[in-house]
Amino acid sequence: MISVLLACALLVVLTTVIHYEALVLMSSALPGLRITPRAKLLLVMLGAFVAHAVEIGIYGLAATWFRRDRCGCCQASRHSTDCC
């Protein structure tokens, strides 16, 4: 139980740092670009979308790891009905 709580806290910190760094990168890079404000907004939206996709992928990997760690039967037989 404590390992799950620590892993969840680590995931929240990790994804918060990823999101923060993506926003810092965009806010420092965008002023130097010679494009219209509308194009800059689109780049910010795209950057936020990519950051969210990376964060979702991290949560997915963590969920897969926890499931395999808890359910060794899943690796032996993918069609097993007693798998959690």
mmCIF file of the C-alpha atoms, coordinates in Angstrom:
data_MODEL
# 
_entry.id   MODEL 
# 
loop_
_atom_site.group_PDB 
_atom_site.id 
_atom_site.type_symbol 
_atom_site.label_atom_id 
_atom_site.label_alt_id 
_atom_site.label_comp_id 
_atom_site.label_asym_id 
_atom_site.label_entity_id 
_atom_site.label_seq_id 
_atom_site.pdbx_PDB_ins_code 
_atom_site.Cartn_x 
_atom_site.Cartn_y 
_atom_site.Cartn_z 
_atom_site.occupancy 
_atom_site.B_iso_or_equiv 
_atom_site.pdbx_formal_charge 
_atom_site.auth_seq_id 
_atom_site.auth_comp_id 
_atom_site.auth_asym_id 
_atom_site.auth_atom_id 
_atom_site.pdbx_PDB_model_num 
ATOM 1  C CA . MET A 1 1  ? 0.000  0.000   0.000   1.00 0.00 ? 1  MET A CA 1 
ATOM 2  C CA . ILE A 1 2  ? 2.767  2.431   0.872   1.00 0.00 ? 2  ILE A CA 1 
ATOM 3  C CA . SER A 1 3  ? 4.534  1.662   -2.404  1.00 0.00 ? 3  SER A CA 1 
ATOM 4  C CA . VAL A 1 4  ? 1.404  2.604   -4.329  1.00 0.00 ? 4  VAL A CA 1 
ATOM 5  C CA . LEU A 1 5  ? 1.100  5.905   -2.459  1.00 0.00 ? 5  LEU A CA 1 
ATOM 6  C CA . LEU A 1 6  ? 4.757  6.718   -3.087  1.00 0.00 ? 6  LEU A CA 1 
ATOM 7  C CA . ALA A 1 7  ? 4.457  5.795   -6.758  1.00 0.00 ? 7  ALA A CA 1 
ATOM 8  C CA . CYS A 1 8  ? 1.369  7.991   -7.141  1.00 0.00 ? 8  CYS A CA 1 
ATOM 9  C CA . ALA A 1 9  ? 3.125  10.904  -5.469  1.00 0.00 ? 9  ALA A CA 1 
ATOM 10 C CA . LEU A 1 10 ? 6.139  10.387  -7.730  1.00 0.00 ? 10 LEU A CA 1 
ATOM 11 C CA . LEU A 1 11 ? 3.896  10.318  -10.806 1.00 0.00 ? 11 LEU A CA 1 
ATOM 12 C CA . VAL A 1 12 ? 2.191  13.557  -9.798  1.00 0.00 ? 12 VAL A CA 1 
ATOM 13 C CA . VAL A 1 13 ? 5.540  15.279  -9.210  1.00 0.00 ? 13 VAL A CA 1 
ATOM 14 C CA . LEU A 1 14 ? 7.009  13.922  -12.456 1.00 0.00 ? 14 LEU A CA 1 
ATOM 15 C CA . THR A 1 15 ? 4.064  14.965  -14.610 1.00 0.00 ? 15 THR A CA 1 
ATOM 16 C CA . THR A 1 16 ? 3.907  18.376  -12.932 1.00 0.00 ? 16 THR A CA 1 
ATOM 17 C CA . VAL A 1 17 ? 7.589  18.951  -13.714 1.00 0.00 ? 17 VAL A CA 1 
ATOM 18 C CA . ILE A 1 18 ? 7.085  17.831  -17.325 1.00 0.00 ? 18 ILE A CA 1 
ATOM 19 C CA . HIS A 1 19 ? 4.142  20.187  -17.721 1.00 0.00 ? 19 HIS A CA 1 
ATOM 20 C CA . TYR A 1 20 ? 6.024  23.065  -16.094 1.00 0.00 ? 20 TYR A CA 1 
ATOM 21 C CA . GLU A 1 21 ? 9.100  22.565  -18.260 1.00 0.00 ? 21 GLU A CA 1 
ATOM 22 C CA . ALA A 1 22 ? 6.980  22.402  -21.418 1.00 0.00 ? 22 ALA A CA 1 
ATOM 23 C CA . LEU A 1 23 ? 5.341  25.709  -20.513 1.00 0.00 ? 23 LEU A CA 1 
ATOM 24 C CA . VAL A 1 24 ? 8.698  27.321  -19.648 1.00 0.00 ? 24 VAL A CA 1 
ATOM 25 C CA . LEU A 1 25 ? 10.165 26.137  -22.944 1.00 0.00 ? 25 LEU A CA 1 
ATOM 26 C CA . MET A 1 26 ? 7.236  27.522  -24.909 1.00 0.00 ? 26 MET A CA 1 
ATOM 27 C CA . SER A 1 27 ? 7.183  30.844  -23.060 1.00 0.00 ? 27 SER A CA 1 
ATOM 28 C CA . SER A 1 28 ? 10.898 31.378  -23.672 1.00 0.00 ? 28 SER A CA 1 
ATOM 29 C CA . ALA A 1 29 ? 10.891 30.267  -27.311 1.00 0.00 ? 29 ALA A CA 1 
ATOM 30 C CA . LEU A 1 30 ? 7.727  31.944  -28.576 1.00 0.00 ? 30 LEU A CA 1 
ATOM 31 C CA . PRO A 1 31 ? 8.641  35.642  -28.168 1.00 0.00 ? 31 PRO A CA 1 
ATOM 32 C CA . GLY A 1 32 ? 11.582 35.228  -30.557 1.00 0.00 ? 32 GLY A CA 1 
ATOM 33 C CA . LEU A 1 33 ? 9.482  33.698  -33.322 1.00 0.00 ? 33 LEU A CA 1 
ATOM 34 C CA . ARG A 1 34 ? 8.350  36.018  -36.087 1.00 0.00 ? 34 ARG A CA 1 
ATOM 35 C CA . ILE A 1 35 ? 4.904  34.558  -36.594 1.00 0.00 ? 35 ILE A CA 1 
ATOM 36 C CA . THR A 1 36 ? 1.413  35.864  -36.040 1.00 0.00 ? 36 THR A CA 1 
ATOM 37 C CA . PRO A 1 37 ? -0.140 35.762  -32.576 1.00 0.00 ? 37 PRO A CA 1 
ATOM 38 C CA . ARG A 1 38 ? -2.671 33.222  -33.852 1.00 0.00 ? 38 ARG A CA 1 
ATOM 39 C CA . ALA A 1 39 ? 0.136  30.900  -34.968 1.00 0.00 ? 39 ALA A CA 1 
ATOM 40 C CA . LYS A 1 40 ? 1.824  31.322  -31.585 1.00 0.00 ? 40 LYS A CA 1 
ATOM 41 C CA . LEU A 1 41 ? -1.410 30.332  -29.873 1.00 0.00 ? 41 LEU A CA 1 
ATOM 42 C CA . LEU A 1 42 ? -1.622 27.251  -32.066 1.00 0.00 ? 42 LEU A CA 1 
ATOM 43 C CA . LEU A 1 43 ? 1.947  26.330  -31.134 1.00 0.00 ? 43 LEU A CA 1 
ATOM 44 C CA . VAL A 1 44 ? 1.120  26.687  -27.437 1.00 0.00 ? 44 VAL A CA 1 
ATOM 45 C CA . MET A 1 45 ? -1.931 24.465  -27.896 1.00 0.00 ? 45 MET A CA 1 
ATOM 46 C CA . LEU A 1 46 ? 0.140  21.890  -29.773 1.00 0.00 ? 46 LEU A CA 1 
ATOM 47 C CA . GLY A 1 47 ? 2.877  21.991  -27.134 1.00 0.00 ? 47 GLY A CA 1 
ATOM 48 C CA . ALA A 1 48 ? 0.350  21.530  -24.328 1.00 0.00 ? 48 ALA A CA 1 
ATOM 49 C CA . PHE A 1 49 ? -1.222 18.650  -26.231 1.00 0.00 ? 49 PHE A CA 1 
ATOM 50 C CA . VAL A 1 50 ? 2.164  16.945  -26.646 1.00 0.00 ? 50 VAL A CA 1 
ATOM 51 C CA . ALA A 1 51 ? 2.983  17.479  -22.965 1.00 0.00 ? 51 ALA A CA 1 
ATOM 52 C CA . HIS A 1 52 ? -0.354 15.938  -21.985 1.00 0.00 ? 52 HIS A CA 1 
ATOM 53 C CA . ALA A 1 53 ? 0.218  12.984  -24.311 1.00 0.00 ? 53 ALA A CA 1 
ATOM 54 C CA . VAL A 1 54 ? 3.625  12.325  -22.729 1.00 0.00 ? 54 VAL A CA 1 
ATOM 55 C CA . GLU A 1 55 ? 2.098  12.551  -19.254 1.00 0.00 ? 55 GLU A CA 1 
ATOM 56 C CA . ILE A 1 56 ? -0.706 10.158  -20.178 1.00 0.00 ? 56 ILE A CA 1 
ATOM 57 C CA . GLY A 1 57 ? 1.893  7.756   -21.568 1.00 0.00 ? 57 GLY A CA 1 
ATOM 58 C CA . ILE A 1 58 ? 3.803  7.878   -18.279 1.00 0.00 ? 58 ILE A CA 1 
ATOM 59 C CA . TYR A 1 59 ? 0.640  7.062   -16.324 1.00 0.00 ? 59 TYR A CA 1 
ATOM 60 C CA . GLY A 1 60 ? -0.106 4.238   -18.758 1.00 0.00 ? 60 GLY A CA 1 
ATOM 61 C CA . LEU A 1 61 ? 3.362  2.753   -18.335 1.00 0.00 ? 61 LEU A CA 1 
ATOM 62 C CA . ALA A 1 62 ? 3.053  2.989   -14.563 1.00 0.00 ? 62 ALA A CA 1 
ATOM 63 C CA . ALA A 1 63 ? -0.353 1.290   -14.611 1.00 0.00 ? 63 ALA A CA 1 
ATOM 64 C CA . THR A 1 64 ? 0.996  -1.485  -16.812 1.00 0.00 ? 64 THR A CA 1 
ATOM 65 C CA . TRP A 1 65 ? 4.004  -1.954  -14.544 1.00 0.00 ? 65 TRP A CA 1 
ATOM 66 C CA . PHE A 1 66 ? 1.826  -2.118  -11.423 1.00 0.00 ? 66 PHE A CA 1 
ATOM 67 C CA . ARG A 1 67 ? -0.531 -4.576  -13.028 1.00 0.00 ? 67 ARG A CA 1 
ATOM 68 C CA . ARG A 1 68 ? 2.272  -6.889  -14.144 1.00 0.00 ? 68 ARG A CA 1 
ATOM 69 C CA . ASP A 1 69 ? 3.994  -6.588  -10.790 1.00 0.00 ? 69 ASP A CA 1 
ATOM 70 C CA . ARG A 1 70 ? 0.785  -7.522  -8.979  1.00 0.00 ? 70 ARG A CA 1 
ATOM 71 C CA . CYS A 1 71 ? -0.421 -10.147 -11.437 1.00 0.00 ? 71 CYS A CA 1 
ATOM 72 C CA . GLY A 1 72 ? 2.359  -12.439 -12.534 1.00 0.00 ? 72 GLY A CA 1 
ATOM 73 C CA . CYS A 1 73 ? -0.285 -14.663 -14.108 1.00 0.00 ? 73 CYS A CA 1 
ATOM 74 C CA . CYS A 1 74 ? -0.852 -12.091 -16.856 1.00 0.00 ? 74 CYS A CA 1 
ATOM 75 C CA . GLN A 1 75 ? 2.559  -12.748 -18.356 1.00 0.00 ? 75 GLN A CA 1 
ATOM 76 C CA . ALA A 1 76 ? 2.160  -16.522 -18.322 1.00 0.00 ? 76 ALA A CA 1 
ATOM 77 C CA . SER A 1 77 ? -1.194 -16.606 -20.040 1.00 0.00 ? 77 SER A CA 1 
ATOM 78 C CA . ARG A 1 78 ? -2.894 -13.642 -21.645 1.00 0.00 ? 78 ARG A CA 1 
ATOM 79 C CA . HIS A 1 79 ? -6.160 -15.540 -21.954 1.00 0.00 ? 79 HIS A CA 1 
ATOM 80 C CA . SER A 1 80 ? -6.318 -16.681 -18.348 1.00 0.00 ? 80 SER A CA 1 
ATOM 81 C CA . THR A 1 81 ? -9.614 -15.870 -16.640 1.00 0.00 ? 81 THR A CA 1 
ATOM 82 C CA . ASP A 1 82 ? -8.076 -15.799 -13.158 1.00 0.00 ? 82 ASP A CA 1 
ATOM 83 C CA . CYS A 1 83 ? -5.832 -12.890 -14.104 1.00 0.00 ? 83 CYS A CA 1 
ATOM 84 C CA . CYS A 1 84 ? -6.578 -9.707  -12.210 1.00 0.00 ? 84 CYS A CA 1 
# 
